[in-house]
Amino acid sequence: MTSVKDKLNTDDRQYCFEIFGYDFILDEDQNMYLIEVNTNPCLERSSSLLDALLPRMLGTFIILYL
């Protein structure tokens, strides 16, 4: 986020938001590594876990930032 902060125009985003998908991996010692960051990640409810998490995540985001 720090590397692109100057490219984000916060003055022109009054009624919208962007969701970023962060992909991490853990090694055997539980060290966390960032693999990639996706803009507009897939929000498909393709499993029971995602079916439970996505509405809560989006609802929390909307409540906190709108």
N, C-alpha and C positions, 0 to 999 in steps of 0.2 A: 504494500500500500504506500509505503514511503517513496518508492521509486516512481510512482505514477501520480502522486498527490497534486503536482502542478498541472497535470493534464485533465483533472476532474474539475468541471465547471460547476461549482455548487450554487452559483447565482442563477443558473439556467435549469435547475432541477426542482422547481417548487412543488410540483404535484406528482413526483415519481421517485422511485428508488431502484437500486441495483442490488441483486443478490449475487454474492460470490461463493463458489464452491471450493473449499480448501481440502485437498487430499493429503493425508499424512500416512506414514508407515512407522511402525514400532519395530525395533530390533529385539533380539533375545534379552537384552539388558533393560528393556523398556525405555530406550532413548527414542525420542520422537524426531522424525525428519519430515520436512515439508517436501512433497513431491511436485505439486503444481497447484495453481489457482485458476479456476475456470470462471468466466463470466457467463451468466445465464445458465447455471447448471441444470441438468435434467431434474424436474420435480415430479416425475411420474411415480405414482403409488404402485410400485411393482412388487412390493412385499408387505407383509403385515406390519413390520417395523416402520417402514416408510409411511404406510397408511396411518399409523398412529402419530408419527413425529411431524410430518409435513404440515398438517393443519395447525398444530400447536406452535411450530416454529414461525409460520407466517403470521398467525394471529398475534403472537408476542411481538414480532417485528413491527407490525402495523400499530399496535397499541403504544409501543415505546417511541416510535419515530414520527407518527403523524399527529 
